[in-house]
Amino acid sequence: MRTYLQLIAALIAFATTAPAGAQTPYPAVNATARIVSSQLLVYAGCQLGRAPEVGIWPLQGDELPIEDASAVAFYETVYAALNATKPDCVSFVDGAGGSGAIRYFMTVGTGGEARTRVDEAFRDVEFIVTLDIFDRGGRIQADLKLTDADGTTVAAPPAFDVPDDFVATSCAAGAIPLNRAVRTAARNLLERAPDLTGLVDQGGRFADTDETPSFTAYFSRLMVDALTEHASDVLTGRSVRLAEASALNEPGVYALSYQYWPCSDGTATEVSAKLRTADGQTATWRGKVRLDRLPGWIDVFPPEPEPAVERVPDPAPDPDTDPVPVAEADTEADTDPEPTGRAEPEPRTAPEPRAFWSLSFAPRTADVGDVVSIVADIAESCEPFFLDLTEAGEGQVVPLDVFVVEPRTDGGAHYRVDTSTPVGLKITPADTKGVHYVGYVCTPGGAFPDTALLREIHGGFTKGVLRRTDPAEGAVFWFERYVIR
C-alpha cells in the first residue's frame, strides 16, 4: 500500500517573529531550527502568558551512523540553534530532567532504565523535539520533528545533510559494531516484511563478484539468527522457520541474500541485505559495519589469484640474415601516392546551454483525498526549497524526501512526486481550503527562505507574478496556482 506523506504546516507568516539569537556556523541546522521555533511561536501561546516546556528526546544509540562523540557534538549544535531561535516563553527539558540544558545520553533499544528516566522527565512537557540521524544511500542526514504531548506532528522540516565537521571522511566513517548492525538490519527488514514466516538462506557475495570468502557464511549465520529471534513472538505464536529453495513459492517465504564491499584495510564494510519473495516483493537494508572485532580466522577478502605465467615473445627477425616477407618488400608497383585530403575545419566551441527551469502541478482543482503531482526541472545552480503557500500567507514545507530526483544531461535535476513514486502527497481535511500556490525557491544551501524574499514572492501573487528564472534579477522561484475545494 502506498504511503502518503501529509504536508507539514510551517506558518510562513510567523517565520520571523522568533528571536534571532546567535546562530551556529551551519546554515542547514539554523534553517531547520527556525522552522521548528516558528511553529513553537504559533502553538506555544506566549502571547497568552503561557510558558510551556519542550522536551528534547535523547538520541537512539542503536541507530547512530556516526561515531558517538560526533553525535554528541552534533546534538549540542542542534540544541544551540534551537535555543537561539526559540520563543522567549519556552524552556527546554532534556531527557535527564535538567531544564534549560542538554545532557546527552543514549538509550539502548526502547526499554530499560533510560526510557524510564525520559518518561519521568517529560511528564509535564507540552511539546517534544526529536532528532534523528541516519544514513540515506551513503549520505549522513538528520531531521527534526516537533510533536505535541499527544504525539501529533506540529513541524517536520525536510531532512538535511549532517555537516562534514561531524562526519569523518574515511571509508569506515559511520560504521557501527557488527552485533548492533545485525540487530538493526533484522529489525529494519522485518518492518518491511511483516509477513515473514519462512527464510531461505542464499548467502552473500563479495562486492560485485561471485566470490564467497568465509565472512559470507559467518555473517549469514548471524543474520539468520537475528531474523528468527526478532520475528518470534511467544504471545502470538509467530515463528520463522528455515526453508529450502523449493519453498519460495509459499506465502511468507523470503530468500535472504546480501553483498558487501569492505574498506581496503578491512576495518569496515558496507553491506546491502535483501529479503525477496518469489513474486518480487522485496525488503532491503544497507549500512556500514565495523569489522575490528571479527575473529581472526574469518577471511573478508577472497584469496589472491595465482600470478599469470608471462609468455616470452618470439625474437625479432634479424634483417641481415632473415628474409623479408613478400608483403613487406619495397616495390614501386605496390607504392600508392600519399593522399592529400582536405584541411580539417577549425573546431567551433559549443555554446553554453541555457539554464532550464519548469514546474507543473496537477490537479489544478483538488478535493480532499486527491493525490497531487509536482514535477519540476531545476538548473544545476539551484538548491530548491519547496513550499505550499495560501493567499493568507500560511505555508507548508514540501520535504525534498518525497521527490524522486533524476539528473539531467545539462547538469540540472528533475524532481517528481506523483502516484507512481514511492512516497506521495495527499490532500487531507487539515489542508486549508481555497487558493494555494505551490512551487520552489532557490536558496543558498537549500535553506529556509528569509522573510523579505517570502514577502516579495507572496506579494507578487496578487499581481500575477508566479515565477522569476533570471538569477540576475534576484532569487529564482517558480510557483503554480491551484485550489482546494
N, C-alpha and C positions, 0 to 999 in steps of 0.2 A: 504494500500500500504506500502510495506517495506521501511523503511528509511535507506538510505545508508550513512555512515559517511566517508567522504573523509579523507584519511590520511593527517595529518597536517605537513607541512615542518618544520624541525628544523635542519638546516645545521650543521652537526656534525663537519665538518672541521673547523668551526669558533667558536666552543664551548668555547674555552679557551682564545680567544683574547679579551673578555670583561674584564674590570678591576676587580681585585679581592679585593674589599673593605671589610670593617668589615661586618661579617655575623651575622645573628640572631642566637639564640640558637636552631632553629628549622630546621633540615635538609631538610624536605619536602618543606618548604617555600623557603629555599635557592635554592634548585634544580629547583623549578618552576620558580623562578626569573631569574636564569641563562639561562633557555631555552628562556624566553621572551627577555632577554638582548642580547643573541647571535643572535636572529633574528633581533633585532633592529640594531645590528652592521652590519648585511648584507644589510639591506634595508635603513638605515639612511643616507648613503653616507658621512660618516665622512671623508673618505679619499679624498673626492672631495671638502672638505672645507665647507660642509653644517652643519647647526646647527638646526636640526628640534626640534619642541616642541611636547611633547607627553601628551595628556590629560588623567587624571585619573578620571574615572567615579565614582560618588558617589554611595554608597550602596542604594539599594531599601528598604526603611523602612518597606514596607508592607510585605516583603517576608523573613525577618530575622528569622532564627530558634533559635537564641541565644539572650541573653539579649543585650540591646542597648550598654551598657557600654563595654561589652565584644567585641561586633562588632567593636566599636571604637578602642579598643586596638589591635585587630587583624588586622584591616585596616592599622593602623600605622606601625605594624610589617611588613606587606607585602610591604608597601611603603619603609621601611628601607632596606629590602632585594633588592628591585628593584633599589633603589638609590645606593646601594653598588656595584651593578654589571653592571649598565648601561654604555654605551659608554660615553666618556667624552664630546662629542659634543652634547649630548642630554640633554634637560631640561624638567622637568615635570611641567604640569599646572594642578592645581586642579579645581574642579567644581565651586569654588567660584572666580577663576581668579587669585589666588596667585601663581606666578611662583616659583618653587623650594620647595614648602611646601604643605602639605596636611592638609586641614581643613575639617573634616568630617561633613557632614550633610545628613539628609535623605530626599529623595524625596518621596512624597506620591503619589502613582499611577504613571501616566506618564505625568501629566499635571501640570498647576499651575505655580506660580512664580519661584519655584525651578528649573523646567525644563527650563524656560526662561533664568535663570542665567547660567545654564550649557551650553546651546547652545551659549550664548554670550561669555562665557569664552573659548569655543572650536572653535571659528570662524577661527583661524589661525593654529590650530594644524594639524599635518600631520599623526599622529597615535593616537589611543585611546586604553587604557588598561581598561578592566572591570574586577571587582572581584565579583564573585557570591558565596554566602554561602547558603547551602541548606541541607535539611535532606534527606538522602537516606537510607531508611529502618532502621532508628534508628541511623545511623552513620552521624554525622555532618561533612560535607565535603565542600571543596571550590575548585574553579578553576579560573584560569586567562585566559583571551583571549586578544590577541593583534590584532587589525584591523587597516587598513589604513583609510584615511578620507572618502573613498568611501564605507566603510563597508566590504571590502574584508578581510578575515581572513589571518593573517600573521603567527601567532603562537597560538596554543591552547594546552598547556601541559595537561597531564592527571590530573583528579581530585585527591585530596589528603585529608586525614583526618585532620580536624582542631585540632591543639594540645590541649591536655586536659586543659592546662592553661587557655584557652578561653572558655571552655565548662564546665559548672557546672555538678556535678555528681548526683544531686538529681533527683528524679522521675520527677519533674516539669521542669527540665532543657530544655531550648529551646521552652517551651510552649509560644504561642502568645495569645493576648487577644481574647476573644470569637468572637466579631464582625469582627475583622480582619481575624480570622481563617475562618469564614463563607464566607467572600468575596473571600479569597484566594482559598478555596475549590471550590466555584462556578466557578471561572474563570478557574481553572485547569480542572475541569470536563467538562466544555463547550468546552474547547480547544480540548478535546479528544472525544467529542460527538457533533460535529458542526451541525449535522442534527436533533438535539433535537427539537421536536415540541409539544410533549405531555409528561406529567410526572405523574407516578403512585406512590404515597407515600406509601411505605411499612413499614415505620417507622424504629426504631432502636432496638438494644438489648444490654443488659448489659453483657459485656465480652462474654464468650462462653456459655451463658445460653439463655433461652427464657424469662428471666425477663425483664420487661419494666417499670422501675421507671418513675416518672413524667418528668425526664430530657429528655427522648426519645421524648415525644410529643413536648416539648419546642424546642429542637434542630431541630426536623423535620420541625417545622413551620419556623424557621429561614432559614434553607437550602432551603425549597421550595420557600420562598420569594426571597432569593438571586438568585436562579437559574432563576426564572421567570423574575426578574428585569434585570439581566445581559444578558439574552438571547433576551430580547425585543429590537427591533430596529425600531424607528419611520420611518426612511428613507426607509428602505426596507420592512416595514410592517410585519417583523417577530415577532411572539409572541409564548409563551409557555402556553398551557392550562393544567389544572389538569384533569386527566382522570381516569376512572375506570379500574379495573384489566382486564376486558374483552377487553379493547382496546390495550392490549400489543402486539397483533399480527399486529397492524397497523404500517406502516412505520414511523420512527421518534419518536415512543413512547418508553420511557425508564422507568424502575422501579428504584426508589431511595431507597436504604437501607443502613444501617450502623451498626457497632458495636463500643463499646467504652470500654476502660479499665482505670478506674480512679486510681490515686495515692491513697494510703491508707488514707492520710489525707484530701482527697477531694479537694486539691488546684488546680489540673490539671488533664487532662485525655488525653489519646491517642485515636484518632478517625480514623476509617477506613471506608470511604464512597464509595459507588459504584453505578454507573448507568449501567443498563443492559437491553438489548432488549430481546425479546422472542427467537431470533435465536442465542443468546450468545454473541453479540457484547457488550463489556464492557469498561467502563472508571472508573478509581479508583483514589482516593486521600487519603493520610494518613498523619496525622500531630498531633502535641501536642497542646492542647487548655487549656488556663487558665480558672479557674472556680471561681476566687476570687470575681468577681462581679455578680455572679449568684444570682437571687432573693432567699431570704431565704426559700420560700415555695416550692422550687424545690428540689426533692429528687434525688440525684445522685446514691445512693446505694439502692438496693432492701431491703424490710423490713427483719429484723432478723427472722429466723424461730422459731416457738414455741419450747420450750425445750421438749425433749422427756421424757416420763414417764419411770422411771427406774423400771424394774421388779425385785422384791425381789426373789432371788433364794430359792429353797426348802432347808430346813435344812439338814445337812449331817446326815446320819444314825448313831445311837449310837451302837457301836459294842457289848455293854453289853446287850442290850435289843432287837435290831433289828436282824432278821435272816439274815445270809449270803446267798446271791443268789447262786444257784447251780453252775452257770457258774464260780463263783469266789471261789468255795470250793477248798481247798488244798488237792488234792488226788494224790497219786503216779501214778495212771493209766494215768492221764492226763498230767503228767510232762514229757516234752521232754528234752533230753540231750542238753546242751548248745552247739551250733555249734562253731567249732573252726575256720574254714575258713583259707585262706592263707594270709600271711602278704602282706599288700599293698606295691607296689614298691615305692621307693623314687621318689618324683616328680622331673621332669627334667625341667630346666629353658629353655624356648623357646629362640632361638637365636634372636638377634635384627634384624628387617627387614632392608635390604639394601635400601638406598635412590634410588628412581626410577625417571629417567628423560626420556623424549621423546619429539619429535617435528615432526609434519608433516605439509606440506603446499601443496595446490593444487589450480590451475593447475601449473605445472612447466613451461609452456609456456602460457603467458596470453596476451590477447588483451584488448584494451580499451572497457569498458563496462562489462568485466568479473567480477563476484563476486568471491572473493577468500575465501579459507578456511584455518584457522590456528587452529591446535589442539595441545595442549601441556600438558604434565604431569610433574608436578614440585614438588620436595620434600618439606617436611614441613619446612626445614631450610631456604628456599629461598623466598625472596620477589622480584618478577621478574619485570624487566623493558623491555618492548618490543620495538624493533627498526626495521626499514627497511633501509638498507644501500645500496648505489650504489658503483660501482667499483671506482668512482671518489672521494668517501669519503663524499658525501652528504647523508643526512639521514632524516628520518621521524619518529616521535614518533607514536607508535600504542597505543592509550589510553586504559587503563585497562577497562574503562567503556564499551567498545564494547563487551567484553567477557562475556559469561555465565560461572560462576565459580562453580564447584561442588566439595565437599570434597571427598577424597579417604579414604579407610579404614586404610591406613598406616599413616594417618595424613597429607599427601600431598594434592595437589589440581589439578583438571582437568580443563583446560582453553579451551574454544571452541568459535569460531566465524565462522559462515558459513551461508548458505542460509536459515537455519531453526531458527537462533537466532533472537531476536527482533531487533538488530542492525547488519548491515553487513558492509563489506569493498568492495568497488568497484573501479576497475582501471579506472582512469579518464584521459582525454587528458593532464592534467597538470603533470602527473607522468612521470618521466624520462624514456625514452626508453633504453633498454639494460639489462645488468645483474644486478640483485638485490640479496641481502642477507637479509632474514627476520628471526628474532629469538628473544631470550630473554637473559638478563644478570641478574645475582643475585647480587644485591647491597644492602648495609645497608639501611633499611627502604624503599626499592624500589626507591631510589633516582636516579637522572640522573647520568650515569656512568662518572667517571673522564676521563680526556683526555688521560692519559697514558694507561688506560685499553682499551679505544676505539681504540687507535693506535695499541695496541698489537693485538686486535681482528681483526681489518681491515687488518693489515699486514699479519696475518695468512691466510686470504682468498686466497691469491696468492699461498700459499704453500699447499692448500687443507685442512687446519685446520679449521673446522667449529664448533667444539664442545670441551668442557672440562667439565667433570662431576665429577671429583675428587676434592673436596674442598681443599685437602692437596696441590694440585698443583697450586692453585690460585682461583680467582673468577670463579664460574661456569657460562658457557654460552653455547648456542646451536643455530646454525643458519642453514638455508636451502637455497640453491641457486635456483633462478628462473629467467625467462627472460620476459620482457615486449616488445612486438613487436610493 
